[in-house]
Amino acid sequence: MRLALILLPLAAMAQTARVGVSVTERKLALADAIETALRSNLDLEIERTNIAAAQSSLKGSYGVFDGLFRYAPGYENRNTPTSSILFGADGKLKETFNNHTLSYLRKLDWNGASVQALFDNSRQSTTNPFVGLNPYTNSRLGIGVSLPLWRNRLIDPDRAGIRVRSKNVEISQVDLELRVIDVVTRVELAYWDLVAARQNVTVTADGVNWAQEQLARTKRAIDAGTVARVEIAAAEAELERRKDTYFSTLAAVTEAENAIKTLIASGRAEDIWNDQLIPTDDRMVDMAASNDLPQAVKLAVEKRPELRQISLREENNRTQRDLATDQIKPRIDLNTNYSVAGLAGTQPTSAGANPFSEANTITFRRLNELSARVGLPPVAPPSFSGGIPPSLVGGYGSTLSNLFGWNYQTVQAGLSMDFNTRNRAAHAAVEQTVIAEKRLKLERERAAQAIAAQVRNAMQALESARHRILAADASARAAKEKLDSETRLFQTGESTNFLVLTRQNEHLDSMRRAVIARLDFNRAAARLQQATGTTLENRKLTVK
């Protein structure tokens, strides 16, 4: 860089004027700056957390298909008043229930079906004298399936949520891609700003050196008597003005350095904040001229992530529309259940507690006494304790044996139907998706229009900068020739101090315009890549 060729006093002043940086120089290529920014830029790290959050949300939405085991133990001691001696001779029916229920519930990812399994166990004791088994255990094993036949069969809120969250993950990935493109472009722009700022320092430093040289010539001419002493004031004034411009350009270098450091540093404590950045890529970007505007716009519409993001939002809206349309349908569900039961208990040993037997005991005793006197056989009172199959007598093991003997089966099937008379909520949801679809189409057209304008502006800026560079270079060559000629005339006493300083300013202005033109060219090249969606492709970058 020509910055190293500044005269020593000027270099010393420059070092004093720089705030927050040391004499340590750090060379930085554009590719290295981009790589460092992508690795440590805080904006990208924040965007990656958004992707992680979207993926976590998607993972959580599948929880609706997770099975649920439920265990429900219970105990009940029931005392019921009764006015019938058939339930309790003392006006009270005492019952004890001990229940243990284990169930499994799960929604399937097939046509909105759900399944449930149940294993129910209970032990009951009672003071009811007519119960043949007391206490007894009862077990039931069953499975049921519920299947939507119309509404919620093709789509339901849970499956719609999974679709939407899945697209949200893709949208967050596109957001990261957009952020990467933005960071790469900002790094490029900041890099070229720094290059131009340093080149501008070189130009202003040249101006200071030329002013110093002209001041020395003026002093020599005054000493020789060929120039009036008043000319020394003009030379000194111009020197101080150029020093002021020089220090302003130094401040611009610091600002440009801080801008790119903000993009590539992962924190404010990194050593890079104390170093002077020396860009090693200080030439024009190799960008071939192209006037094929329609092809550039077509390429941009195909590749710009913003339009892909709108497409993903349209898919989400279609999912919401499908769900809302489905909710308008009547709900008809098929419900089926199959179960088997088992029962076993202890048979009471005393039949005297039966009220009917107890009430007729005296009658049958007197009848049999009379029958015996006349030689007739005794009459047996009716028994209410018989009729219990032996397989039902036993403990819990007998209950399970009866359960898995498959002798007590129950099959149930039925339909449940829900008909909404108006269903304004579902109709309103459909209308909202139609409105959203229209809005997204308008957003797409607006984005495409903005993209076309960006491509046009970038191509125009690139082409204009290309011609400006040629004009500025030609102007600088001509200005240098004029300056050299005017300097020679001054040295021979044929020109004035004013004309020499004027020619220097013209040359400095041409050099400055050349620097700005090259900066604008490089910036336009970065903007054109961003506008056409080829930033990552040209840099051979992949977003993961």
Buried (B, 14 or more C-beta within 10 A) or exposed (E): EEBEEBEEEBBEBBEEEBEEBEEEEEEBEBEEBBBBBBEBBEBBEEBBEBBEEBBEBBEEBEEBBEEEEEEEEEEEEEEEEBEEEEBBBEEEBBBBBBBBBBBBBBBEEEEBBBBBBBBBBBBBBBBBBEBBBBBBBBBBBBBBBBBBBBBBBBBBEBBBBBBBBBBBBBBBBBBBBBBBBBBBBBBBBBBBBBBBBBBBBBBBBBBBBBBBBBBEBBBEBBEEEEBEEEBBEBBBEBBEBBBEBBBEBBEBBBEBBBBBBBBBBBEEEEEBBEBBBBBEBBEBBEBEEEEEEEEBBBBBBEBBBBBBBBBBBBBBBBBBBBBBBBBBBEBBBBBEBBBBBBBBBBBBEEBEEBBBBEEBEEEBEEBBEEEEEEEEEEEEBEEBBEEEEEBBBBEBEBBBEBBEEEEEEEEEEEEEEEEBEEBEEBBEBBEBBEEBBEEBEEBBEEBBEEBBEBBBBBBEBBBBBBEBBEEBBEBBEEBBEBBEEBBEBBBEEEBBBEBBBBBBBBBBBBBBBBBBBBBBBBBBBBBBBBBBBBBBEEBEBEBE
